[in-house]
Amino acid sequence: MLTRRLSSEAGFGLVEVLFTALVVLIVSAGVLAGFNATSAATGRAKARSVAQTLAQNDQERLRAMPITTLADVDESNNYAICDTGGGSCVNYTVASKAQWVSDSQGLESCTTANAGLDYLKITSTVTWPGIKSAKPVTTQSMVTPAIGALGDNKGSLAVQVVRADGLTGVSGVSVGLSGTANDSGVTNSLGCAVWGILPKGNYTAAINQAGFVGVQGTQAVSVPAGVVENSLSNTTILYDGAASATITFYSQIGSTVYTEKQSAVTFKQSQMSPVTRVFNTANGGTSVVGTSLFPFKSGSPGGPYSVYAGGCQGAEPPAPNAFPDLTPGANTDYALRIPAFDFQVSINGAVPGTAAATTKTKFTPVTNNCNNVAPASATAVSANSRPADPGIPYGAYDVCVEAFVNTKTRRVILPAVDVDTPVVTLTGPSSATGKIDITNTTTAGTC
């Protein structure tokens, strides 16, 4: 009986040993993790302490520079810091930057004409591989230029790059400067690049950023700038994401809407030079796409575009069409209404039951320099003897109507009809307004 009880406890001692070993392993792992965490925290603190020392040293280096040299500082330097004996080296990067600051704004001044630049803000920023998501070490201070330190014949220049509203700055744009001296800069959060010390004279500021366009629709934009002695000169560049617009054409007589074909569309805005951009179709189409458009809108300098059919100044309507705001980087669809000629062709006083295939109309522009009106040739009238395509841009036209009368083709010409309203009702050789009568005695010939 005793033997059986003892045999039932066989192996119990081995289980105790294994359990004890497991407990020891768990405790040891926790202790080692604590040691590792402590070691990592110590390493991060040591790295940050070194970075702070490097930032302070860089500040002293910058302060020792002549003001004319310090004003152009925007650089990075690398330093390898090793433990005693040359082991366990860490590479640190120190970024140094000097920015002109006005006393009133506390930022790079670029909006106040002839404002003085009072200080140079010098910034030293230190990073290293083990920084991960932590903030870099940054140290800043101010340097006040001594009176006369900038020298004679020197001034300051601020170039501000702003969006279509004329107010919001575009940051991160590289600005190249050429002329009396050559330099470059990058716009700050205000969209401003400032040069605090430049020889007085004439300069050109140039920008070229993918996806952006100036008011003329070009990505590369350059503007003149001038530097005046002992003052801050300002230059503003309108620059925003490129937009596009798809323009379709229609005319309307009463409740009937006609889809029209046109050869060109004109965008007009006072900030452009010249003030218009023309987009053409190859042979006249029902739509035209305006591409690489600066996204003018309500609130922009000069307001949104005005848009009209045709590619000449004479086609501009008396009152511009209201055009929607354009969105940077997007396309806007817009249906553009153009004027319509309203008349009916009759032959010997009677309107044909169906339009003869030889009954046609043709509109020839007589406004100066307006020669791109579609359609350019005579076109057949519709089944009710009205123009099949009555829509025509604003302007003045010779209107020619032809019809096959008995055995001959005859025509009527109405000279210099002025199109200045949405619907023009023609009055020609007829007993009723809105009808043009072609008779046996009308001038022979085609339009």
VEXKEMI-471076 format. One record per residue (C-alpha): residue in one letter; x, y, z. Coordinates in nm, 3 decimals, decimal comma. Example, Ala and Ser with C-alpha at 12.3 -4.5 7.8 and 13.67 -1.06 7.14 Angstrom:
// residues 2
lovex res=A; xx=1,230; yy=-0,450; zz=0,780
lovex res=S; xx=1,367; yy=-0,106; zz=0,714
// end
This chain:
// residues 447
lovex res=M; xx=0,000; yy=0,000; zz=0,000
lovex res=L; xx=0,279; yy=0,237; zz=0,091
lovex res=T; xx=0,471; yy=0,141; zz=-0,218
lovex res=R; xx=0,178; yy=0,229; zz=-0,442
lovex res=R; xx=0,144; yy=0,577; zz=-0,285
lovex res=L; xx=0,513; yy=0,647; zz=-0,329
lovex res=S; xx=0,509; yy=0,534; zz=-0,691
lovex res=S; xx=0,219; yy=0,776; zz=-0,763
lovex res=E; xx=0,444; yy=1,073; zz=-0,680
lovex res=A; xx=0,719; yy=0,970; zz=-0,924
lovex res=G; xx=0,854; yy=1,267; zz=-1,126
lovex res=F; xx=0,713; yy=1,534; zz=-0,891
lovex res=G; xx=1,061; yy=1,660; zz=-0,806
lovex res=L; xx=1,143; yy=1,702; zz=-1,176
lovex res=V; xx=0,832; yy=1,917; zz=-1,226
lovex res=E; xx=0,935; yy=2,139; zz=-0,938
lovex res=V; xx=1,278; yy=2,187; zz=-1,090
lovex res=L; xx=1,134; yy=2,278; zz=-1,430
lovex res=F; xx=0,884; yy=2,520; zz=-1,280
lovex res=T; xx=1,158; yy=2,692; zz=-1,079
lovex res=A; xx=1,373; yy=2,726; zz=-1,392
lovex res=L; xx=1,083; yy=2,885; zz=-1,580
lovex res=V; xx=1,030; yy=3,140; zz=-1,305
lovex res=V; xx=1,400; yy=3,224; zz=-1,309
lovex res=L; xx=1,392; yy=3,275; zz=-1,687
lovex res=I; xx=1,091; yy=3,505; zz=-1,670
lovex res=V; xx=1,244; yy=3,715; zz=-1,395
lovex res=S; xx=1,577; yy=3,731; zz=-1,582
lovex res=A; xx=1,406; yy=3,844; zz=-1,904
lovex res=G; xx=1,230; yy=4,124; zz=-1,716
lovex res=V; xx=1,552; yy=4,235; zz=-1,555
lovex res=L; xx=1,735; yy=4,232; zz=-1,890
lovex res=A; xx=1,450; yy=4,429; zz=-2,056
lovex res=G; xx=1,477; yy=4,684; zz=-1,778
lovex res=F; xx=1,851; yy=4,708; zz=-1,831
lovex res=N; xx=1,801; yy=4,750; zz=-2,210
lovex res=A; xx=1,534; yy=5,020; zz=-2,161
lovex res=T; xx=1,755; yy=5,204; zz=-1,917
lovex res=S; xx=2,049; yy=5,176; zz=-2,157
lovex res=A; xx=1,840; yy=5,304; zz=-2,452
lovex res=A; xx=1,708; yy=5,597; zz=-2,249
lovex res=T; xx=2,063; yy=5,679; zz=-2,141
lovex res=G; xx=2,175; yy=5,665; zz=-2,506
lovex res=R; xx=1,897; yy=5,899; zz=-2,621
lovex res=A; xx=1,973; yy=6,144; zz=-2,344
lovex res=K; xx=2,343; yy=6,135; zz=-2,432
lovex res=A; xx=2,267; yy=6,192; zz=-2,804
lovex res=R; xx=2,038; yy=6,485; zz=-2,727
lovex res=S; xx=2,300; yy=6,637; zz=-2,497
lovex res=V; xx=2,561; yy=6,614; zz=-2,773
lovex res=A; xx=2,312; yy=6,768; zz=-3,019
lovex res=Q; xx=2,247; yy=7,060; zz=-2,787
lovex res=T; xx=2,620; yy=7,124; zz=-2,758
lovex res=L; xx=2,655; yy=7,115; zz=-3,138
lovex res=A; xx=2,365; yy=7,360; zz=-3,176
lovex res=Q; xx=2,520; yy=7,603; zz=-2,928
lovex res=N; xx=2,859; yy=7,577; zz=-3,100
lovex res=D; xx=2,693; yy=7,646; zz=-3,436
lovex res=Q; xx=2,524; yy=7,955; zz=-3,293
lovex res=E; xx=2,861; yy=8,088; zz=-3,180
lovex res=R; xx=3,007; yy=8,015; zz=-3,524
lovex res=L; xx=2,730; yy=8,208; zz=-3,695
lovex res=R; xx=2,756; yy=8,504; zz=-3,460
lovex res=A; xx=3,127; yy=8,533; zz=-3,541
lovex res=M; xx=3,056; yy=8,580; zz=-3,913
lovex res=P; xx=3,056; yy=8,925; zz=-4,077
lovex res=I; xx=2,696; yy=9,038; zz=-4,125
lovex res=T; xx=2,736; yy=9,043; zz=-4,503
lovex res=T; xx=2,832; yy=8,674; zz=-4,495
lovex res=L; xx=2,578; yy=8,572; zz=-4,232
lovex res=A; xx=2,289; yy=8,720; zz=-4,431
lovex res=D; xx=2,328; yy=8,450; zz=-4,700
lovex res=V; xx=2,372; yy=8,146; zz=-4,473
lovex res=D; xx=2,153; yy=7,845; zz=-4,557
lovex res=E; xx=2,366; yy=7,534; zz=-4,522
lovex res=S; xx=2,412; yy=7,190; zz=-4,359
lovex res=N; xx=2,725; yy=7,037; zz=-4,205
lovex res=N; xx=2,790; yy=6,681; zz=-4,084
lovex res=Y; xx=2,985; yy=6,587; zz=-3,770
lovex res=A; xx=3,089; yy=6,237; zz=-3,654
lovex res=I; xx=3,104; yy=6,227; zz=-3,270
lovex res=C; xx=3,275; yy=5,916; zz=-3,128
lovex res=D; xx=3,326; yy=5,771; zz=-2,779
lovex res=T; xx=3,665; yy=5,788; zz=-2,612
lovex res=G; xx=3,898; yy=5,566; zz=-2,811
lovex res=G; xx=3,722; yy=5,635; zz=-3,141
lovex res=G; xx=3,446; yy=5,375; zz=-3,113
lovex res=S; xx=3,063; yy=5,394; zz=-3,132
lovex res=C; xx=3,051; yy=5,698; zz=-3,361
lovex res=V; xx=2,724; yy=5,886; zz=-3,427
lovex res=N; xx=2,678; yy=6,112; zz=-3,731
lovex res=Y; xx=2,504; yy=6,443; zz=-3,655
lovex res=T; xx=2,372; yy=6,690; zz=-3,916
lovex res=V; xx=2,362; yy=7,059; zz=-3,826
lovex res=A; xx=2,141; yy=7,280; zz=-4,049
lovex res=S; xx=2,220; yy=7,652; zz=-4,026
lovex res=K; xx=1,990; yy=7,924; zz=-4,158
lovex res=A; xx=1,975; yy=8,304; zz=-4,129
lovex res=Q; xx=1,647; yy=8,487; zz=-4,195
lovex res=W; xx=1,576; yy=8,858; zz=-4,200
lovex res=V; xx=1,310; yy=8,960; zz=-3,952
lovex res=S; xx=1,119; yy=9,285; zz=-3,913
lovex res=D; xx=1,063; yy=9,425; zz=-3,566
lovex res=S; xx=0,691; yy=9,474; zz=-3,629
lovex res=Q; xx=0,604; yy=9,136; zz=-3,780
lovex res=G; xx=0,850; yy=8,896; zz=-3,621
lovex res=L; xx=0,876; yy=8,720; zz=-3,957
lovex res=E; xx=1,051; yy=8,776; zz=-4,285
lovex res=S; xx=0,888; yy=9,098; zz=-4,403
lovex res=C; xx=0,753; yy=9,085; zz=-4,756
lovex res=T; xx=0,435; yy=9,289; zz=-4,757
lovex res=T; xx=0,527; yy=9,634; zz=-4,626
lovex res=A; xx=0,683; yy=9,859; zz=-4,888
lovex res=N; xx=1,013; yy=10,022; zz=-4,789
lovex res=A; xx=1,004; yy=9,856; zz=-4,447
lovex res=G; xx=1,333; yy=9,807; zz=-4,269
lovex res=L; xx=1,476; yy=9,465; zz=-4,186
lovex res=D; xx=1,574; yy=9,494; zz=-3,822
lovex res=Y; xx=1,729; yy=9,160; zz=-3,725
lovex res=L; xx=1,875; yy=8,838; zz=-3,852
lovex res=K; xx=1,721; yy=8,532; zz=-3,689
lovex res=I; xx=1,981; yy=8,256; zz=-3,687
lovex res=T; xx=1,861; yy=7,898; zz=-3,644
lovex res=S; xx=2,069; yy=7,586; zz=-3,577
lovex res=T; xx=1,885; yy=7,253; zz=-3,612
lovex res=V; xx=2,055; yy=6,921; zz=-3,522
lovex res=T; xx=1,939; yy=6,572; zz=-3,627
lovex res=W; xx=2,095; yy=6,225; zz=-3,606
lovex res=P; xx=1,999; yy=5,872; zz=-3,724
lovex res=G; xx=1,865; yy=5,757; zz=-3,387
lovex res=I; xx=1,630; yy=6,052; zz=-3,346
lovex res=K; xx=1,342; yy=5,858; zz=-3,507
lovex res=S; xx=1,013; yy=6,041; zz=-3,442
lovex res=A; xx=1,150; yy=6,272; zz=-3,173
lovex res=K; xx=1,181; yy=6,646; zz=-3,237
lovex res=P; xx=1,522; yy=6,771; zz=-3,356
lovex res=V; xx=1,728; yy=6,994; zz=-3,130
lovex res=T; xx=1,677; yy=7,357; zz=-3,240
lovex res=T; xx=1,841; yy=7,671; zz=-3,108
lovex res=Q; xx=1,760; yy=8,025; zz=-3,226
lovex res=S; xx=1,883; yy=8,373; zz=-3,152
lovex res=M; xx=1,880; yy=8,723; zz=-3,301
lovex res=V; xx=2,165; yy=8,926; zz=-3,447
lovex res=T; xx=2,129; yy=9,303; zz=-3,477
lovex res=P; xx=2,337; yy=9,453; zz=-3,760
lovex res=A; xx=2,546; yy=9,750; zz=-3,653
lovex res=I; xx=2,467; yy=10,084; zz=-3,815
lovex res=G; xx=2,647; yy=10,100; zz=-4,149
lovex res=A; xx=2,734; yy=9,730; zz=-4,140
lovex res=L; xx=2,550; yy=9,661; zz=-4,464
lovex res=G; xx=2,765; yy=9,910; zz=-4,654
lovex res=D; xx=2,679; yy=10,174; zz=-4,912
lovex res=N; xx=2,477; yy=10,106; zz=-5,226
lovex res=K; xx=2,305; yy=9,807; zz=-5,062
lovex res=G; xx=1,938; yy=9,733; zz=-5,013
lovex res=S; xx=1,694; yy=9,450; zz=-4,951
lovex res=L; xx=1,450; yy=9,263; zz=-5,176
lovex res=A; xx=1,142; yy=9,054; zz=-5,093
lovex res=V; xx=0,973; yy=8,838; zz=-5,356
lovex res=Q; xx=0,631; yy=8,709; zz=-5,250
lovex res=V; xx=0,459; yy=8,425; zz=-5,436
lovex res=V; xx=0,081; yy=8,428; zz=-5,377
lovex res=R; xx=-0,219; yy=8,226; zz=-5,494
lovex res=A; xx=-0,511; yy=8,342; zz=-5,707
lovex res=D; xx=-0,670; yy=8,534; zz=-5,420
lovex res=G; xx=-0,369; yy=8,767; zz=-5,421
lovex res=L; xx=-0,317; yy=8,713; zz=-5,047
lovex res=T; xx=-0,231; yy=8,352; zz=-4,957
lovex res=G; xx=0,140; yy=8,280; zz=-4,982
lovex res=V; xx=0,279; yy=7,972; zz=-5,159
lovex res=S; xx=0,552; yy=7,815; zz=-4,946
lovex res=G; xx=0,841; yy=7,601; zz=-5,066
lovex res=V; xx=0,882; yy=7,765; zz=-5,409
lovex res=S; xx=1,241; yy=7,806; zz=-5,530
lovex res=V; xx=1,310; yy=8,161; zz=-5,647
lovex res=G; xx=1,610; yy=8,237; zz=-5,866
lovex res=L; xx=1,752; yy=8,589; zz=-5,871
lovex res=S; xx=1,969; yy=8,726; zz=-6,151
lovex res=G; xx=2,092; yy=9,070; zz=-6,250
lovex res=T; xx=2,328; yy=9,298; zz=-6,064
lovex res=A; xx=2,400; yy=8,991; zz=-5,847
lovex res=N; xx=2,289; yy=8,628; zz=-5,867
lovex res=D; xx=2,130; yy=8,440; zz=-5,579
lovex res=S; xx=1,846; yy=8,203; zz=-5,493
lovex res=G; xx=1,600; yy=8,139; zz=-5,211
lovex res=V; xx=1,293; yy=7,940; zz=-5,108
lovex res=T; xx=0,964; yy=8,098; zz=-5,003
lovex res=N; xx=0,867; yy=8,068; zz=-4,636
lovex res=S; xx=0,522; yy=8,016; zz=-4,481
lovex res=L; xx=0,419; yy=8,363; zz=-4,603
lovex res=G; xx=0,522; yy=8,276; zz=-4,957
lovex res=C; xx=0,815; yy=8,513; zz=-4,917
lovex res=A; xx=1,182; yy=8,490; zz=-5,014
lovex res=V; xx=1,394; yy=8,773; zz=-4,872
lovex res=W; xx=1,743; yy=8,890; zz=-4,956
lovex res=G; xx=1,860; yy=9,128; zz=-4,687
lovex res=I; xx=2,180; yy=9,252; zz=-4,851
lovex res=L; xx=2,198; yy=9,307; zz=-5,225
lovex res=P; xx=2,377; yy=9,561; zz=-5,442
lovex res=K; xx=2,128; yy=9,819; zz=-5,563
lovex res=G; xx=2,026; yy=9,773; zz=-5,924
lovex res=N; xx=1,796; yy=9,578; zz=-6,153
lovex res=Y; xx=1,713; yy=9,210; zz=-6,110
lovex res=T; xx=1,493; yy=8,934; zz=-6,251
lovex res=A; xx=1,312; yy=8,694; zz=-6,017
lovex res=A; xx=1,224; yy=8,356; zz=-6,173
lovex res=I; xx=1,014; yy=8,061; zz=-6,052
lovex res=N; xx=0,934; yy=7,728; zz=-6,217
lovex res=Q; xx=0,735; yy=7,473; zz=-6,013
lovex res=A; xx=0,560; yy=7,165; zz=-6,154
lovex res=G; xx=0,180; yy=7,184; zz=-6,149
lovex res=F; xx=0,175; yy=7,562; zz=-6,106
lovex res=V; xx=0,120; yy=7,842; zz=-6,358
lovex res=G; xx=0,137; yy=8,218; zz=-6,364
lovex res=V; xx=-0,137; yy=8,445; zz=-6,494
lovex res=Q; xx=-0,036; yy=8,380; zz=-6,857
lovex res=G; xx=-0,068; yy=8,003; zz=-6,809
lovex res=T; xx=0,305; yy=7,927; zz=-6,817
lovex res=Q; xx=0,487; yy=7,722; zz=-6,554
lovex res=A; xx=0,806; yy=7,925; zz=-6,586
lovex res=V; xx=0,750; yy=8,283; zz=-6,471
lovex res=S; xx=0,997; yy=8,568; zz=-6,444
lovex res=V; xx=0,936; yy=8,926; zz=-6,333
lovex res=P; xx=1,156; yy=9,235; zz=-6,305
lovex res=A; xx=1,263; yy=9,356; zz=-5,962
lovex res=G; xx=1,470; yy=9,647; zz=-5,838
lovex res=V; xx=1,681; yy=9,705; zz=-5,528
lovex res=V; xx=1,697; yy=10,056; zz=-5,383
lovex res=E; xx=1,967; yy=10,168; zz=-5,141
lovex res=N; xx=1,878; yy=10,138; zz=-4,771
lovex res=S; xx=1,523; yy=10,012; zz=-4,826
lovex res=L; xx=1,325; yy=9,694; zz=-4,876
lovex res=S; xx=1,174; yy=9,658; zz=-5,225
lovex res=N; xx=0,879; yy=9,422; zz=-5,283
lovex res=T; xx=0,779; yy=9,214; zz=-5,585
lovex res=T; xx=0,467; yy=8,996; zz=-5,597
lovex res=I; xx=0,412; yy=8,700; zz=-5,831
lovex res=L; xx=0,067; yy=8,544; zz=-5,878
lovex res=Y; xx=0,119; yy=8,167; zz=-5,897
lovex res=D; xx=-0,125; yy=7,882; zz=-5,840
lovex res=G; xx=-0,221; yy=7,531; zz=-5,947
lovex res=A; xx=-0,304; yy=7,501; zz=-6,318
lovex res=A; xx=-0,674; yy=7,469; zz=-6,404
lovex res=S; xx=-0,867; yy=7,390; zz=-6,722
lovex res=A; xx=-1,214; yy=7,462; zz=-6,860
lovex res=T; xx=-1,426; yy=7,281; zz=-7,119
lovex res=I; xx=-1,647; yy=7,529; zz=-7,304
lovex res=T; xx=-1,953; yy=7,413; zz=-7,500
lovex res=F; xx=-2,157; yy=7,649; zz=-7,719
lovex res=Y; xx=-2,531; yy=7,694; zz=-7,756
lovex res=S; xx=-2,785; yy=7,951; zz=-7,874
lovex res=Q; xx=-3,151; yy=7,983; zz=-7,791
lovex res=I; xx=-3,460; yy=8,121; zz=-7,965
lovex res=G; xx=-3,765; yy=8,102; zz=-7,744
lovex res=S; xx=-3,760; yy=7,760; zz=-7,582
lovex res=T; xx=-3,555; yy=7,599; zz=-7,860
lovex res=V; xx=-3,191; yy=7,538; zz=-7,775
lovex res=Y; xx=-2,935; yy=7,487; zz=-8,052
lovex res=T; xx=-2,600; yy=7,313; zz=-8,006
lovex res=E; xx=-2,348; yy=7,530; zz=-8,190
lovex res=K; xx=-2,006; yy=7,489; zz=-8,344
lovex res=Q; xx=-1,745; yy=7,759; zz=-8,305
lovex res=S; xx=-1,385; yy=7,795; zz=-8,415
lovex res=A; xx=-1,250; yy=7,971; zz=-8,106
lovex res=V; xx=-1,314; yy=8,093; zz=-7,753
lovex res=T; xx=-1,148; yy=8,387; zz=-7,577
lovex res=F; xx=-1,062; yy=8,415; zz=-7,207
lovex res=K; xx=-1,012; yy=8,771; zz=-7,081
lovex res=Q; xx=-0,868; yy=8,892; zz=-6,750
lovex res=S; xx=-0,712; yy=9,227; zz=-6,668
lovex res=Q; xx=-0,408; yy=9,080; zz=-6,488
lovex res=M; xx=-0,286; yy=8,912; zz=-6,807
lovex res=S; xx=-0,066; yy=9,085; zz=-7,063
lovex res=P; xx=-0,204; yy=9,074; zz=-7,325
lovex res=V; xx=-0,537; yy=9,058; zz=-7,146
lovex res=T; xx=-0,677; yy=8,774; zz=-7,361
lovex res=R; xx=-0,596; yy=8,410; zz=-7,439
lovex res=V; xx=-0,756; yy=8,243; zz=-7,743
lovex res=F; xx=-0,815; yy=7,868; zz=-7,780
lovex res=N; xx=-0,899; yy=7,735; zz=-8,127
lovex res=T; xx=-1,049; yy=7,419; zz=-8,271
lovex res=A; xx=-0,920; yy=7,271; zz=-8,596
lovex res=N; xx=-1,238; yy=7,294; zz=-8,806
lovex res=G; xx=-1,494; yy=7,436; zz=-8,569
lovex res=G; xx=-1,631; yy=7,217; zz=-8,290
lovex res=T; xx=-1,905; yy=7,201; zz=-8,032
lovex res=S; xx=-1,653; yy=7,237; zz=-7,749
lovex res=V; xx=-1,313; yy=7,391; zz=-7,680
lovex res=V; xx=-1,083; yy=7,307; zz=-7,388
lovex res=G; xx=-0,885; yy=7,589; zz=-7,232
lovex res=T; xx=-0,574; yy=7,441; zz=-7,070
lovex res=S; xx=-0,305; yy=7,566; zz=-6,831
lovex res=L; xx=-0,535; yy=7,837; zz=-6,699
lovex res=F; xx=-0,447; yy=8,044; zz=-6,396
lovex res=P; xx=-0,740; yy=7,981; zz=-6,158
lovex res=F; xx=-0,880; yy=8,335; zz=-6,136
lovex res=K; xx=-1,194; yy=8,354; zz=-5,924
lovex res=S; xx=-1,412; yy=8,593; zz=-5,726
lovex res=G; xx=-1,181; yy=8,784; zz=-5,496
lovex res=S; xx=-0,881; yy=8,751; zz=-5,728
lovex res=P; xx=-0,714; yy=9,070; zz=-5,852
lovex res=G; xx=-0,929; yy=9,161; zz=-6,151
lovex res=G; xx=-1,194; yy=8,900; zz=-6,059
lovex res=P; xx=-1,279; yy=8,585; zz=-6,258
lovex res=Y; xx=-1,236; yy=8,551; zz=-6,635
lovex res=S; xx=-1,487; yy=8,678; zz=-6,885
lovex res=V; xx=-1,533; yy=8,433; zz=-7,172
lovex res=Y; xx=-1,680; yy=8,480; zz=-7,519
lovex res=A; xx=-1,701; yy=8,293; zz=-7,848
lovex res=G; xx=-1,467; yy=8,401; zz=-8,126
lovex res=G; xx=-1,103; yy=8,492; zz=-8,125
lovex res=C; xx=-1,101; yy=8,868; zz=-8,176
lovex res=Q; xx=-1,172; yy=9,178; zz=-7,971
lovex res=G; xx=-1,473; yy=9,266; zz=-8,184
lovex res=A; xx=-1,648; yy=8,947; zz=-8,072
lovex res=E; xx=-1,656; yy=9,059; zz=-7,708
lovex res=P; xx=-2,016; yy=9,111; zz=-7,592
lovex res=P; xx=-2,136; yy=9,440; zz=-7,440
lovex res=A; xx=-2,185; yy=9,267; zz=-7,105
lovex res=P; xx=-1,941; yy=8,984; zz=-7,025
lovex res=N; xx=-2,071; yy=8,637; zz=-6,951
lovex res=A; xx=-2,058; yy=8,541; zz=-6,584
lovex res=F; xx=-1,788; yy=8,276; zz=-6,560
lovex res=P; xx=-1,750; yy=8,039; zz=-6,263
lovex res=D; xx=-1,451; yy=8,030; zz=-6,031
lovex res=L; xx=-1,178; yy=7,792; zz=-6,146
lovex res=T; xx=-1,034; yy=7,532; zz=-5,909
lovex res=P; xx=-0,656; yy=7,474; zz=-5,908
lovex res=G; xx=-0,572; yy=7,134; zz=-6,057
lovex res=A; xx=-0,929; yy=7,066; zz=-6,177
lovex res=N; xx=-1,146; yy=7,107; zz=-6,487
lovex res=T; xx=-1,461; yy=7,321; zz=-6,500
lovex res=D; xx=-1,743; yy=7,260; zz=-6,751
lovex res=Y; xx=-1,922; yy=7,568; zz=-6,881
lovex res=A; xx=-2,200; yy=7,612; zz=-7,138
lovex res=L; xx=-2,153; yy=7,944; zz=-7,321
lovex res=R; xx=-2,455; yy=8,107; zz=-7,480
lovex res=I; xx=-2,394; yy=8,294; zz=-7,804
lovex res=P; xx=-2,636; yy=8,522; zz=-7,995
lovex res=A; xx=-2,881; yy=8,377; zz=-8,245
lovex res=F; xx=-3,019; yy=8,509; zz=-8,576
lovex res=D; xx=-3,396; yy=8,465; zz=-8,591
lovex res=F; xx=-3,553; yy=8,472; zz=-8,938
lovex res=Q; xx=-3,737; yy=8,250; zz=-9,186
lovex res=V; xx=-3,673; yy=8,220; zz=-9,559
lovex res=S; xx=-3,966; yy=8,250; zz=-9,798
lovex res=I; xx=-3,974; yy=8,209; zz=-10,175
lovex res=N; xx=-4,202; yy=8,444; zz=-10,371
lovex res=G; xx=-4,384; yy=8,523; zz=-10,047
lovex res=A; xx=-4,446; yy=8,165; zz=-9,937
lovex res=V; xx=-4,256; yy=7,954; zz=-9,688
lovex res=P; xx=-4,182; yy=7,613; zz=-9,842
lovex res=G; xx=-4,345; yy=7,316; zz=-9,679
lovex res=T; xx=-3,997; yy=7,167; zz=-9,651
lovex res=A; xx=-3,667; yy=7,348; zz=-9,692
lovex res=A; xx=-3,509; yy=7,302; zz=-10,033
lovex res=A; xx=-3,160; yy=7,153; zz=-10,020
lovex res=T; xx=-3,032; yy=7,459; zz=-10,203
lovex res=T; xx=-3,170; yy=7,710; zz=-9,950
lovex res=K; xx=-2,871; yy=7,829; zz=-9,747
lovex res=T; xx=-2,742; yy=8,105; zz=-9,519
lovex res=K; xx=-2,395; yy=8,249; zz=-9,468
lovex res=F; xx=-2,263; yy=8,499; zz=-9,212
lovex res=T; xx=-1,949; yy=8,694; zz=-9,304
lovex res=P; xx=-1,785; yy=8,901; zz=-9,026
lovex res=V; xx=-1,713; yy=9,263; zz=-9,110
lovex res=T; xx=-1,578; yy=9,361; zz=-8,767
lovex res=N; xx=-1,209; yy=9,451; zz=-8,795
lovex res=N; xx=-0,971; yy=9,154; zz=-8,758
lovex res=C; xx=-1,258; yy=8,909; zz=-8,693
lovex res=N; xx=-1,230; yy=8,634; zz=-8,951
lovex res=N; xx=-1,256; yy=8,311; zz=-8,753
lovex res=V; xx=-1,630; yy=8,262; zz=-8,732
lovex res=A; xx=-1,767; yy=7,911; zz=-8,789
lovex res=P; xx=-1,922; yy=7,798; zz=-9,011
lovex res=A; xx=-1,723; yy=7,977; zz=-9,280
lovex res=S; xx=-1,933; yy=7,847; zz=-9,574
lovex res=A; xx=-2,304; yy=7,867; zz=-9,650
lovex res=T; xx=-2,510; yy=7,603; zz=-9,470
lovex res=A; xx=-2,852; yy=7,460; zz=-9,545
lovex res=V; xx=-3,150; yy=7,583; zz=-9,348
lovex res=S; xx=-3,363; yy=7,355; zz=-9,130
lovex res=A; xx=-3,694; yy=7,192; zz=-9,228
lovex res=N; xx=-3,891; yy=7,502; zz=-9,126
lovex res=S; xx=-3,673; yy=7,726; zz=-9,348
lovex res=R; xx=-3,485; yy=7,876; zz=-9,050
lovex res=P; xx=-3,105; yy=7,874; zz=-9,004
lovex res=A; xx=-2,993; yy=7,530; zz=-8,888
lovex res=D; xx=-2,713; yy=7,690; zz=-8,684
lovex res=P; xx=-2,833; yy=8,038; zz=-8,588
lovex res=G; xx=-2,562; yy=8,103; zz=-8,325
lovex res=I; xx=-2,290; yy=8,356; zz=-8,408
lovex res=P; xx=-2,044; yy=8,550; zz=-8,184
lovex res=Y; xx=-2,114; yy=8,915; zz=-8,113
lovex res=G; xx=-2,001; yy=9,159; zz=-8,382
lovex res=A; xx=-2,114; yy=9,286; zz=-8,723
lovex res=Y; xx=-2,192; yy=9,057; zz=-9,018
lovex res=D; xx=-2,299; yy=9,058; zz=-9,377
lovex res=V; xx=-2,590; yy=8,812; zz=-9,384
lovex res=C; xx=-2,641; yy=8,632; zz=-9,713
lovex res=V; xx=-2,944; yy=8,411; zz=-9,785
lovex res=E; xx=-2,977; yy=8,208; zz=-10,104
lovex res=A; xx=-3,252; yy=7,986; zz=-10,248
lovex res=F; xx=-3,330; yy=7,802; zz=-10,569
lovex res=V; xx=-3,617; yy=7,998; zz=-10,725
lovex res=N; xx=-3,777; yy=7,838; zz=-11,028
lovex res=T; xx=-3,473; yy=7,763; zz=-11,245
lovex res=K; xx=-3,208; yy=7,983; zz=-11,082
lovex res=T; xx=-3,022; yy=8,027; zz=-10,754
lovex res=R; xx=-3,080; yy=8,377; zz=-10,620
lovex res=R; xx=-2,954; yy=8,560; zz=-10,311
lovex res=V; xx=-3,034; yy=8,843; zz=-10,069
lovex res=I; xx=-2,755; yy=9,023; zz=-9,878
lovex res=L; xx=-2,818; yy=9,225; zz=-9,562
lovex res=P; xx=-2,500; yy=9,431; zz=-9,503
lovex res=A; xx=-2,334; yy=9,497; zz=-9,165
lovex res=V; xx=-2,600; yy=9,359; zz=-8,933
lovex res=D; xx=-2,496; yy=9,440; zz=-8,575
lovex res=V; xx=-2,520; yy=9,148; zz=-8,333
lovex res=D; xx=-2,538; yy=9,293; zz=-7,983
lovex res=T; xx=-2,826; yy=9,104; zz=-7,819
lovex res=P; xx=-2,890; yy=8,735; zz=-7,740
lovex res=V; xx=-3,144; yy=8,714; zz=-8,027
lovex res=V; xx=-3,139; yy=8,924; zz=-8,346
lovex res=T; xx=-3,460; yy=8,922; zz=-8,553
lovex res=L; xx=-3,376; yy=9,012; zz=-8,912
lovex res=T; xx=-3,598; yy=9,229; zz=-9,130
lovex res=G; xx=-3,527; yy=9,193; zz=-9,499
lovex res=P; xx=-3,713; yy=9,213; zz=-9,831
lovex res=S; xx=-4,045; yy=9,083; zz=-9,701
lovex res=S; xx=-4,389; yy=9,192; zz=-9,609
lovex res=A; xx=-4,343; yy=9,062; zz=-9,255
lovex res=T; xx=-4,074; yy=9,107; zz=-8,990
lovex res=G; xx=-3,864; yy=8,796; zz=-8,943
lovex res=K; xx=-3,897; yy=8,673; zz=-9,301
lovex res=I; xx=-3,657; yy=8,722; zz=-9,589
lovex res=D; xx=-3,832; yy=8,678; zz=-9,923
lovex res=I; xx=-3,636; yy=8,563; zz=-10,228
lovex res=T; xx=-3,821; yy=8,623; zz=-10,556
lovex res=N; xx=-3,784; yy=8,571; zz=-10,928
lovex res=T; xx=-3,633; yy=8,918; zz=-10,956
lovex res=T; xx=-3,381; yy=8,886; zz=-10,673
lovex res=T; xx=-3,009; yy=8,908; zz=-10,763
lovex res=A; xx=-2,886; yy=8,587; zz=-10,920
lovex res=G; xx=-2,592; yy=8,407; zz=-10,767
lovex res=T; xx=-2,482; yy=8,212; zz=-10,458
lovex res=C; xx=-2,354; yy=8,321; zz=-10,119
// end
